Amino acid sequence: MKHESLGIIEPQRACCEHPLALESGGTLERYDLVYETYGNLNDDKSNAILICHALSSDHHAAGYRDESEKSVGWWDSLIGPGKPIDTNRFFVVCNNNLGGCGGSTGPSSTNPETDKPFGPDFPMVTVKDWVKSQVFLSDLLGIECWAAIVGGSLGGMQVLEWSTHFPGRLQHAVVIASAAKLTAQNIGFNDVARQAIRTDPDFHEGNYYQHGVTPERGLRIARMLGHITYLSDNAMAQRFGRNLRQKEQLDYQYNPEFEVESYLRYQGEQFVNRFDANTYLLMTKALDYFNPARNFNDDLAAALSTATADFMIVSFSSDWRFAPERSHEIVRALHTNDLNTSYAEIESDHGHDSFLLEIPDYFKIMHSYMNRIYDQLSNTPKGYVDKDVGKDDGK
């Protein structure tokens, strides 16, 4: 079903002049967050939904950047008038995370101390740091309590962080195709990708901006590797099989001969044109570091014991990078804490990328859950506001 488009969305910028103490021990003296909003905030500011983006996404979640239809937001199928996250009902916010390359302060931003790009001097940022900066944005917008915070993959980890460290500031937590921590295999994939970037001769220890180059080869390989892990074996077989690219005979050369080779190289080229290598390094390390149970003897139920929100957990049958078993772990921990939890495992052949796609059962469930949230808006209690967002509570 075709719905009304949001049209062209103009990004906004929030400037924080207060230092942000980082989990790694560093400090950002000031920072900017670029964000987009969709829909209208109601009078009591109870209909706000925060979207947390995944690894290679940014603030442009819906609508268009310009007149080109190619500029559509990465979750445009889910967000907009008449869509599951209905902008006729909700005020939706999505920001580009710290360390990003979409306009928020990151490695390619100018370091005020040197008047040059931060490059490798940009401090390590984590999921906890992102959430602290999102709290600042919430306060700036006057939103004391989000009706829901929604995220897929790395975005889902941010939702979990919100639910435990700022439980009074969200009513619903929607965690899609995510996990409470990465498996060893996932950490391994991330490190191979980072090594591809860091060993590129044009990397220059992260100072490639000053040399007027980018580590294109390494970043291209990193994206190709990552993209393989986002797809399922069945999806790749159905889409490409062993089909040759625009020919019938083998060349017996190293040029791309199979359609899947050509596709992956295209994805790599497109990624190089829009993403920053230092940001990719930071984002994958944030994925690796996230583990809310780390200070609770690996007891996830204990780590989630401070949460009070209602939860919706969604996984996809063919997602082997964030397998349904990882969602089951979260659901068990939430049930241990007697939290109101809904869970759906969606049949899909599209692997991890399923959370980005308009899969009928997935969208029906999201429609239903968002309708439930909307129906509850009139009874939404006011959440407390923790003003000391820079304080490390030890979790």
C-alpha positions in Angstrom: 0.0 0.0 0.0 1.4 3.4 -1.0 1.3 6.1 1.7 1.8 9.8 1.6 5.5 10.9 1.5 7.0 13.1 4.1 8.7 15.1 1.4 12.0 16.9 1.8 13.3 16.9 5.4 15.7 19.6 6.5 18.3 18.5 9.2 18.7 20.4 12.4 21.7 21.0 14.6 21.8 20.9 18.4 24.9 22.4 20.0 26.0 21.3 23.5 28.4 23.6 25.2 28.7 21.4 28.3 31.5 18.8 28.7 30.5 15.2 28.1 32.4 12.7 30.3 33.0 9.6 28.2 32.9 5.9 29.3 36.5 5.5 28.0 37.8 8.2 30.4 38.0 11.0 27.8 35.9 14.1 27.6 34.3 16.0 24.8 34.3 19.7 25.8 31.5 20.5 23.4 29.7 18.7 20.6 27.0 19.0 17.9 24.3 16.6 17.2 22.6 16.7 13.8 19.0 15.4 13.8 15.7 15.2 11.9 12.2 15.4 13.1 8.9 14.1 11.5 5.4 14.9 12.5 4.2 17.3 15.2 4.8 17.3 19.0 1.6 17.4 20.9 0.8 20.0 23.6 2.0 17.8 26.6 4.9 16.4 24.6 3.8 12.8 25.2 3.8 11.5 21.6 7.5 11.6 20.9 9.4 8.6 19.5 13.2 8.4 19.3 14.8 6.4 16.5 18.3 5.0 17.2 20.2 4.3 14.1 22.4 1.3 13.2 26.0 1.0 12.3 26.2 2.7 8.9 23.0 4.8 9.1 22.5 8.4 10.3 19.9 10.9 11.2 18.1 10.7 7.8 15.6 8.0 8.7 12.7 9.1 6.5 11.6 11.5 3.8 14.1 12.9 1.2 17.2 14.9 1.5 16.6 16.6 -1.8 14.6 16.3 -5.0 16.3 13.0 -5.9 14.3 9.9 -5.1 17.6 8.2 -4.3 17.9 10.3 -1.1 15.1 8.5 0.7 15.7 7.8 4.4 17.0 4.4 5.5 13.8 3.5 7.4 11.3 5.4 5.2 9.3 2.3 4.7 8.5 2.3 8.5 8.2 6.0 9.3 5.7 8.4 7.7 2.0 9.1 7.3 0.0 5.9 7.6 3.1 3.8 8.1 3.7 1.7 11.3 5.4 4.7 13.0 2.7 7.1 11.8 3.8 10.7 11.7 0.2 11.8 11.7 0.2 10.5 15.3 3.7 10.7 16.5 6.5 13.2 16.7 9.6 11.2 15.5 13.2 12.2 16.1 16.4 10.6 14.8 19.9 11.9 15.4 23.3 11.1 13.9 25.4 9.6 16.8 28.6 11.2 18.2 31.5 10.0 16.2 29.4 9.8 13.0 30.0 11.3 9.7 26.5 12.8 9.0 27.2 16.2 10.6 27.4 15.3 14.3 30.8 15.8 16.0 33.1 13.0 14.9 36.6 12.3 13.5 36.2 14.4 10.4 35.0 17.4 12.5 37.5 20.2 13.2 39.3 19.9 16.5 39.1 23.4 18.1 42.5 22.8 19.7 44.4 22.2 16.5 42.1 23.7 13.8 42.4 20.4 12.0 40.2 17.3 11.7 40.2 15.2 14.9 41.1 12.1 13.0 42.5 9.4 15.3 42.5 11.9 18.2 38.7 11.7 18.4 38.0 9.8 21.7 36.5 6.4 21.8 32.7 6.6 22.2 30.3 3.9 23.4 26.6 3.1 23.4 26.4 4.7 26.9 27.9 7.9 25.6 25.5 8.0 22.7 22.6 7.7 25.1 23.9 10.5 27.3 24.1 12.8 24.3 20.5 11.7 23.3 19.4 12.7 26.8 20.8 16.2 26.1 18.8 16.3 22.9 15.7 15.2 24.7 16.1 18.0 27.2 16.7 20.5 24.5 13.4 19.4 22.8 11.6 19.5 26.2 10.8 15.8 26.0 10.8 14.4 29.5 9.5 10.9 28.6 9.5 9.3 25.2 6.4 7.4 24.2 8.8 4.8 22.7 12.4 4.4 21.8 13.0 2.2 18.7 16.1 0.8 17.2 17.4 -2.1 15.0 20.8 -3.8 15.3 23.2 -1.3 17.0 20.1 0.9 17.5 18.5 -1.8 19.6 21.5 -1.8 21.9 20.9 1.9 22.5 17.3 1.2 23.4 18.5 -1.3 26.0 20.9 1.3 27.4 18.1 3.8 27.6 15.8 1.3 29.4 18.3 0.6 32.2 20.0 3.9 32.8 17.1 6.3 32.2 14.1 4.0 32.9 11.8 6.9 33.8 12.3 8.5 30.4 10.6 6.0 28.1 7.3 4.1 28.1 8.1 1.5 25.5 11.4 -0.1 24.3 11.3 -1.6 20.8 14.4 -3.7 20.1 14.7 -5.2 16.6 17.2 -7.6 15.3 19.6 -6.9 18.1 21.5 -8.5 21.0 22.6 -7.7 24.5 26.2 -8.3 23.4 28.1 -9.5 20.4 29.2 -13.1 19.9 32.9 -13.9 19.4 32.2 -14.5 15.7 30.7 -11.0 15.4 33.7 -9.4 17.1 35.9 -11.3 14.7 34.0 -10.0 11.7 34.4 -6.4 13.0 38.1 -6.8 13.6 38.7 -8.1 10.1 36.9 -5.1 8.7 38.9 -2.8 10.9 42.2 -4.4 9.8 41.2 -4.0 6.2 40.9 -0.2 6.8 43.9 0.2 9.1 46.3 -1.6 6.8 45.3 0.4 3.8 48.4 2.4 2.7 46.2 5.5 2.5 45.0 5.2 6.1 48.0 7.1 7.5 47.2 6.1 11.1 43.8 7.8 10.8 45.3 11.1 9.5 44.3 10.6 5.9 42.4 13.9 5.8 45.6 15.9 6.0 47.1 13.8 3.1 44.1 14.5 0.9 43.3 10.8 0.5 40.9 8.2 1.9 41.6 4.6 2.6 39.1 3.5 -0.1 40.4 0.0 -0.6 40.2 -0.9 3.0 36.8 0.7 3.5 35.5 -1.0 0.4 36.6 -4.4 1.6 35.2 -3.7 5.1 31.8 -2.9 3.6 31.8 -5.9 1.3 32.5 -8.2 4.2 29.9 -6.6 6.4 27.3 -6.7 3.6 27.8 -10.5 3.2 27.0 -10.9 6.9 23.8 -8.9 6.6 22.4 -11.3 4.0 21.4 -14.9 4.4 22.7 -17.8 2.3 19.2 -18.3 0.9 18.8 -14.7 0.0 22.1 -14.6 -1.8 21.2 -17.9 -3.6 17.8 -16.6 -4.7 19.2 -13.2 -5.8 22.5 -14.2 -7.5 22.9 -18.0 -7.5 26.0 -18.7 -9.6 24.9 -16.4 -12.4 27.5 -14.9 -14.5 27.6 -11.2 -15.1 26.4 -10.3 -18.6 28.0 -13.3 -20.3 27.7 -17.0 -20.7 31.4 -18.2 -20.5 34.0 -17.9 -17.8 37.0 -15.6 -18.5 39.4 -17.4 -16.1 40.5 -14.0 -14.8 40.3 -12.0 -11.5 37.8 -9.5 -12.8 34.3 -9.9 -11.4 32.6 -12.7 -13.3 29.7 -13.6 -11.0 26.8 -11.3 -10.4 27.4 -11.5 -6.6 31.0 -10.2 -7.1 29.7 -7.3 -9.1 27.0 -6.5 -6.5 29.4 -6.5 -3.6 31.9 -4.3 -5.4 29.1 -1.9 -6.2 28.1 -1.8 -2.6 31.7 -1.2 -1.5 32.0 1.7 -4.0 28.8 3.3 -2.9 29.8 3.1 0.7 33.2 4.7 0.1 31.4 7.7 -1.4 29.3 8.3 1.7 31.0 7.0 4.8 34.1 7.9 6.8 36.7 5.2 7.7 37.4 6.5 11.2 33.7 6.6 11.9 33.5 2.9 10.8 36.3 2.0 13.2 34.5 3.8 16.1 31.1 2.4 15.4 32.3 -1.2 15.2 34.3 -0.8 18.5 31.1 0.5 20.1 29.4 -2.7 19.0 32.1 -4.8 20.4 32.2 -3.0 23.8 28.4 -3.1 24.5 27.6 -5.6 27.3 25.3 -4.3 30.0 25.8 -7.5 32.0 29.6 -7.0 32.2 29.5 -5.5 35.7 26.8 -8.0 36.8 28.8 -11.2 36.5 27.3 -11.8 33.1 23.8 -11.9 34.6 21.6 -10.1 32.0 18.5 -10.3 34.2 20.4 -8.4 36.9 21.6 -5.8 34.4 18.1 -5.2 33.2 16.6 -5.1 36.7 16.3 -1.3 36.6 14.1 -1.2 33.5 10.5 -0.3 33.8 9.3 0.1 30.2 7.1 -2.3 28.2 9.2 -4.1 25.7 8.7 -5.3 22.1 11.5 -7.6 20.9 11.6 -8.7 17.2 14.0 -11.1 15.5 14.2 -12.7 12.1 14.5 -16.4 11.4 17.4 -16.1 8.9 19.4 -13.5 10.7 22.6 -15.3 11.6 24.5 -12.2 12.6 22.0 -11.2 15.3 20.3 -14.6 15.6 16.9 -15.1 17.2 18.7 -16.9 20.1 20.2 -13.5 21.1 16.7 -12.0 21.3 15.6 -15.0 23.3 18.3 -14.1 25.9 16.8 -10.6 26.2 13.3 -11.9 26.5 14.2 -14.4 29.3 16.0 -11.6 31.2 13.0 -9.3 30.9 10.6 -12.1 32.0 12.8 -12.7 35.0 12.1 -9.1 36.0 8.4 -9.5 35.4 8.4 -6.8 32.7 5.6 -6.6 30.2 7.3 -8.1 27.1 6.1 -9.0 23.6 8.2 -11.1 21.3 7.9 -11.9 17.6 10.2 -14.0 15.4 9.5 -13.2 11.8 10.0 -15.7 9.0 12.2 -14.1 6.5 14.9 -15.2 4.0 16.6 -11.8 4.0 18.9 -12.2 6.9 19.9 -9.3 9.2 18.8 -6.7 6.6 15.2 -7.9 7.2 14.7 -5.2 9.8 15.0 -2.6 7.0 12.5 -4.2 4.7 8.8 -4.1 4.3 8.0 -7.6 5.3 4.2 -8.1 5.7 4.2 -9.9 9.1 6.9 -7.6 10.5 4.9 -4.5 9.5 1.6 -5.9 10.8 3.2 -6.5 14.2 4.8 -3.0 14.2 1.5 -1.4 13.2 -0.2 -3.3 16.0 2.3 -2.4 18.6 2.5 1.3 17.6 -1.3 1.4 17.7 -1.1 0.1 21.3 1.3 2.9 22.2 -0.9 5.5 20.6 -3.9 4.2 22.5 -2.0 4.6 25.8 -0.9 8.2 25.2 -3.7 9.7 27.2 -2.6 7.7 30.2 1.2 8.4 29.9 2.7 9.4 33.2 5.4 12.0 33.4 8.9 10.5 33.8 11.5 12.0 36.0 14.4 13.8 34.5 17.9 12.8 35.6 19.8 16.1 35.1 23.2 14.6 36.0 23.6 12.9 32.6 27.4 13.0 32.8 27.7 10.9 35.9 29.0 7.4 35.6 26.7 5.2 37.8 29.1 2.2 37.5 26.9 0.1 35.3 
